[in-house]
């Protein structure tokens, strides 16, 4: 509803002077209504049609069916890192960082790890190191960055 109000406000705020006889015309208001509806539909389709960017690991190893892989869903200044392997499939939220920190990836806490990921807690470090190495390789210049694993975040640095 806020989007509809913002769109209508924007249309009326930036509309050049329209003579009163045209403003009273039903065709004028139909045109505005159609513009608002099309704008809402466009933005909803744009949100649902998110591009999935494959990682370099997937591009370099397309025939490895048993290998773990990641891909990215970008939503502007944030998004999701999707992890896939024969035993698990999950996504992790990320947001761009500041300074040397390129991105901050939110991790499930160790006590929620198995429920969230389906991977045994004993393989948490191995999985996080795989994700960290792969994100550094994919998202930093020539893979020249590094990562740090904290209790509930994985930070990528350039």
C-alpha positions as CSV (number, residue, x, y, z in Angstrom):
1,X,0.0,0.0,0.0
2,X,2.9,2.4,0.8
3,X,4.3,1.7,-2.7
4,X,1.0,2.6,-4.3
5,X,0.8,5.9,-2.3
6,X,4.4,6.7,-3.1
7,X,3.8,6.1,-6.8
8,X,0.6,8.2,-6.8
9,X,2.4,11.0,-4.9
10,X,5.3,10.9,-7.3
11,X,3.0,11.1,-10.3
12,X,1.0,14.0,-8.9
13,X,4.1,15.8,-7.6
14,X,6.0,15.7,-10.9
15,X,3.1,16.1,-13.2
16,X,3.3,19.3,-15.2
17,X,0.3,21.6,-15.1
18,X,-2.8,19.9,-16.5
19,X,-5.8,22.1,-17.4
20,X,-8.9,21.4,-15.3
21,X,-11.0,20.2,-18.2
22,X,-8.4,17.4,-18.8
23,X,-8.1,16.6,-15.1
24,X,-11.9,16.0,-15.0
25,X,-11.7,13.6,-17.9
26,X,-12.1,9.9,-17.0
27,X,-9.4,9.0,-19.6
28,X,-6.8,11.1,-17.7
29,X,-7.5,9.1,-14.5
30,X,-7.7,5.8,-16.3
31,X,-4.2,6.5,-17.8
32,X,-2.8,7.3,-14.3
33,X,-4.4,4.2,-12.9
34,X,-2.9,2.0,-15.7
35,X,0.5,3.6,-15.1
36,X,0.3,2.8,-11.4
37,X,-0.8,-0.8,-12.0
38,X,1.9,-1.4,-14.6
39,X,4.5,0.1,-12.3
40,X,3.6,-2.2,-9.5
41,X,3.5,-5.2,-11.8
42,X,6.9,-4.3,-13.2
43,X,8.5,-4.0,-9.7
44,X,6.9,-7.2,-8.5
45,X,8.2,-9.2,-11.5
46,X,11.6,-7.6,-11.1
47,X,11.8,-8.8,-7.5
48,X,10.7,-12.4,-8.4
49,X,13.0,-12.7,-11.4
50,X,16.2,-12.5,-9.4
51,X,19.3,-13.5,-11.3
52,X,21.2,-16.5,-10.0
53,X,24.9,-16.0,-10.6
54,X,26.9,-19.2,-10.6
55,X,30.2,-19.3,-8.7
56,X,33.6,-19.8,-10.4
57,X,33.6,-23.3,-8.9
58,X,30.4,-24.2,-10.8
59,X,31.7,-22.7,-14.0
60,X,35.1,-24.5,-13.8
61,X,33.6,-27.9,-12.6
62,X,30.3,-28.3,-14.4
63,X,30.5,-32.1,-14.5
64,X,31.1,-32.7,-10.8
65,X,27.8,-33.9,-9.6
66,X,29.0,-34.8,-6.1
67,X,30.8,-31.5,-5.4
68,X,29.5,-28.8,-3.2
69,X,28.8,-25.5,-4.9
70,X,27.5,-22.0,-4.2
71,X,25.6,-19.4,-6.2
72,X,24.5,-15.9,-5.4
73,X,21.2,-14.0,-5.5
74,X,21.8,-10.3,-5.5
75,X,19.2,-7.9,-4.1
76,X,21.1,-4.6,-4.4
77,X,23.3,-4.0,-1.4
78,X,22.5,-7.4,0.1
79,X,21.3,-10.9,-1.1
80,X,21.8,-14.6,-0.4
81,X,24.6,-17.1,-0.9
82,X,23.1,-20.5,-1.8
83,X,25.0,-23.6,-0.8
84,X,24.2,-26.9,-2.5
85,X,25.8,-30.3,-2.0
86,X,24.5,-33.9,-2.2
87,X,23.6,-33.8,1.5
88,X,22.4,-30.2,2.1
89,X,20.9,-27.1,0.5
90,X,20.6,-23.8,2.4
91,X,21.0,-20.1,1.9
92,X,22.9,-17.5,4.0
93,X,22.0,-13.8,4.0
94,X,24.8,-11.3,3.2
95,X,25.1,-7.5,3.2
96,X,27.9,-5.4,1.8
97,X,30.3,-4.1,4.4
98,X,32.4,-1.0,4.7
99,X,36.1,-0.2,4.6
100,X,38.1,-3.3,3.9
101,X,35.1,-5.6,4.6
102,X,33.5,-6.4,1.3
103,X,30.6,-8.4,2.7
104,X,29.2,-9.7,6.0
105,X,27.6,-13.1,5.8
106,X,25.2,-14.1,8.6
107,X,25.7,-17.6,9.9
108,X,23.4,-19.8,12.0
109,X,24.7,-20.2,15.6
110,X,26.4,-23.5,16.3
111,X,23.4,-24.7,18.3
112,X,21.1,-24.1,15.3
113,X,23.6,-25.2,12.7
114,X,22.3,-28.8,12.1
115,X,18.6,-27.7,12.0
116,X,19.3,-24.8,9.6
117,X,21.7,-26.5,7.2
118,X,21.2,-30.3,7.6
119,X,25.0,-30.7,7.9
120,X,26.5,-32.2,11.0
121,X,28.0,-29.8,13.5
122,X,31.3,-31.6,13.1
123,X,31.5,-30.4,9.5
124,X,30.6,-26.8,10.2
125,X,34.2,-25.5,10.0
126,X,34.9,-27.4,6.8
127,X,31.7,-26.1,5.2
128,X,32.4,-22.5,6.3
129,X,35.9,-22.6,5.1
130,X,34.7,-23.9,1.7
131,X,32.1,-21.0,1.5
132,X,34.7,-18.4,2.6
133,X,37.3,-19.6,0.1
134,X,34.8,-19.7,-2.7
135,X,33.3,-16.3,-2.0
136,X,36.8,-14.7,-1.8
137,X,37.7,-16.4,-5.1
138,X,34.4,-15.3,-6.8
139,X,33.9,-11.8,-5.4
140,X,37.3,-10.2,-4.8
141,X,39.8,-9.0,-7.5
142,X,41.8,-12.0,-8.6
143,X,40.8,-13.9,-5.4
144,X,43.2,-11.7,-3.5
145,X,41.0,-11.2,-0.4
146,X,40.6,-13.2,2.8
147,X,37.9,-14.2,5.2
148,X,37.3,-14.4,8.9
149,X,34.9,-16.8,10.6
150,X,33.2,-15.5,13.7
151,X,30.6,-17.2,15.9
152,X,27.6,-15.9,13.8
153,X,29.2,-14.2,10.8
154,X,31.7,-14.8,8.0
155,X,33.4,-11.6,6.9
156,X,35.0,-11.2,3.5
157,X,37.9,-8.7,3.2
158,X,39.6,-7.2,0.1
